[in-house]
């Protein structure tokens, strides 16, 4: 059920000395990939529990809304990129049914292992394939999928533009990309409360529940350095997507972006 793909060299040559964000730090691209991998190695065992605790369970509603926008039909093919422990992939598998196929991909073997176990427990061993893959260089043929999803994963990718182009390439004409990601609060008065929660409460929860405050401090920082709603829509258009739009959820704490390959 699991296919391991080699992690090849970066898809684009970078200028000597170029750096990328890792939270509020600037690091070499290779260093970011290694450090992100270490973050998720550290939290994989408690990842789902922490999601429930830190969002008060609301992440389930965000993902349910995302699944409601896929338009998938029985027998179609879907790809969940950076799908981690497989909760979105499980929903996709229910939508495409036993005659369809879902591919769950992630660059982190520990997270992918948890996703594989969840899908097996849910009875989707035959209709779901798990692939260890880098989102910047997806190892799938052109025009392979009717729908591609990525939930809370784009933020951690080193070369986001390359990942968007890769996801566009594997979509069939008429297919859509759904990006569920933390974003910029738009509700009046929400930002200071959200900042207080992110930088004080989240690391404390990480320390108490996952024995790892630093990884959840990185989470808060990575959200602040991620493109806002308008910027991400522009990046999607640059990658070739059309009809781009977004839905603000929970006052903009999270946004669902949609774009189509026509």
N, C-alpha and C positions, 0 to 999 in steps of 0.2 A: 504493500500500500504506500510505502514511502520511497521516493526517488531522490537520491542525493545528487546534486549538481555541483561541479567544481566552481569555486569562487574565483573567477578570472580577474584580470587586471582591470583598472577603472576604464569606463567606456570612453572617457575623453581625456586627452592629455591636459594636465594642469600646469600653469606657470610655476617655475621654481619658487619655493617659499610661500605659495598660496595657502591661505588658511580658511577654515570654515567654522561655523558656530558649533559649540558643544555647550548648550545652556548659555551662560554669559561669558564663557571662555572662547578664545580663538585657538584652534588646534589644527594640525596637519590633517588632510582628508583621511589618510590611513589611520591616524590616531582616533578620529571620531568614530570610524567604523568599529574599531577594536573596543572603544569605551562603551559605545551603545550596546555591543554584543555582551560586554561584561555586565552592564546594567540589567539586561533581561535574563542573563544566566543567573544573576543574584535573586531576582524577584519571581522567576517562573513558577516556583512551587506555591506562592501565595498571591499570584497575579489576579486571579478571579475573585478571591476574597477581598483583596484591596480595592478592586474596582467597585464592588458592592458597598464597601465601607466608605470610601472617599467620595462616592457620588450619591450616597444614600439610596442606591439601587436605581437611580435615574438613568444610568448608562443603558439599562435594558430597554427603556422607552426610546432612547435615541437610536438604538440599533433596530428596534421594531419599526420605527418610522422609516429608517433607511431601507429595510427589507420591503416595506410597503411601496417603495418607489422603483423597484427593480423592473417591473413589467415582465418578469420571466414567466415562461410557460413550460408545462411538462415537456420533457425531451430536449430542452435547450442546454447550453453549456455556459457555466459561469466560473469566474476566477476570483478568489479572495486573496489579495496581495497583503503581505505582512499580517496574515490572519491569526497569528499567535495561537491562542488556545481554542480557536475554532467555533466561537459562538455565532458569528455571522455566517460562516461556512455551513453550520448546521441548519440555519434558517434557509440558506440558498438551496441546500440539498432537499429540503422539504418542498420547495417551490418547483424544482425541476423534476422531482419524482424519480422513480427507479429507471426510467428510460432516458433520463438526462445525465449530465456529469458535472461535478464541481471539483475544481482543483484548489486546494488550500496550499498557499506558498508562504514561506517565511525564511529569512536569512539565519534565524536563530534556532539551532537544533533542539535546545531544551524546550522552548516555547512550542515548536512544531510537534514535539513528542507529546505534550499535553493535549494539543489539538487533535492529534491522531487518536489518542485514547478516548477523548470525548466523542469523536465521531464513531468509533467502534462501539462504544457503549450505547450510542443512539441508534445503532443498527444501519449505519451508512457505509459499511466496509466496501461494498461493491460500486457504489455510485460516486465516491469521493476518493481522489488521489492526493496524497501529501507530497509536496516537492520542496526540497531545500533549495532556495533560489534567491538571488539578489534582485531586488525590484528594478534596479537600474539596467539590468540585462536579463529580462525574463526569457527563460529557455523554451519558449513556445512559438509555434509557427504563426506567421501573419494571419490576421482575420480568423482567430480560433474561437473567440468567445462572444456570446450575445451580451454579456454584462460583466464588468470588472468592478470590484469593490475594494476599498482600502479603508479600514477603520482604525483611527488613532495610530497610523503607521507612517504616513508621509512626513510627519514632523521629525522622525528619527533618521530619515534617509539623507545621506551625504549630498548627493546630486539630485535634487528634486526635479529639475528640468529633464534630466535624463530618464528618471523614473516615469514622468508623465508621458514622454515620447514613447517609452517602452510599452506602457499600458495602452496608449493610442494604437500602436502597431498591432497588438494582439486582438484588438476589437474587430468584430465583423462590421461592415457597413450597416448603419442603422443601430448599432450597439451603443450602450452608454457606460460611462464611468461614474461611480458614486464615491465621493471622498467624504468620510465622516471624520471630523477633526476638531480639536479645541481651537477656538478662534478669539476674536476681540469682542468683549462685552459691549452691547449697544444700549441696554436698558439704563435709564437714568439712575445714578447712585449705586449701581451694581459694582463698578470697578474697584473702589476702595475695600468693600467687603470681600470681594473675590480675591484681591491681593493679600489681605490679611489671612484668609483661609489658606491660600496657596503656599505662602511662605512661612506660616507659623504652624498651622494645623496639619497640613499634608506631611511634612517631614516627621512630625511627632507620631502620626499614625504609621508612617513607614517604619519608624524605629520600634514601635510597640508590636505591630502585627507582622511585618516582614523582616524585622531586625536589620533594617537598611534605610536610614534617614537620607543618606546622600543620593540614592537613586530617585527618591521622590522630591528632593530639592532640585535635581536635574529636570524632573518632569515639569515643575513649576517654571523654571527658567526657560526650558525649551518651548513652552507655550508662548512666553512673552517674545521670543525671537522668531516665532513662526509668522509667515505673511498673514495680513488681515484678509477679510473677505474679498475686498475688491482686488487686492494684489494677487491672491490665489486664482481668482477668476481670470485675470489677465495672463497668468502663467499657463493656465489650461488652454486659453485661446492660442497662445504662442506655440503650444505643442500640437495644435491642429484641431482641437475640440471646438464644436459649434453649439449654439443654443445654450451657452453656459449660464447657469443661475445658481442661487444658493438659498437655503432656508436657515434662518437663525433659530436655534433651539435654546431654551433656558436663557433667554435674554442675550444671546450671542456668545455665551460661554462655549458653546459648541455650534458648529455650522455644518450642514450637509450641502456639498457642492455637487452639481450634476453637469455633465457635458456629453455630447454625442459625437460619434464619428459618422458623418453622412457620406 
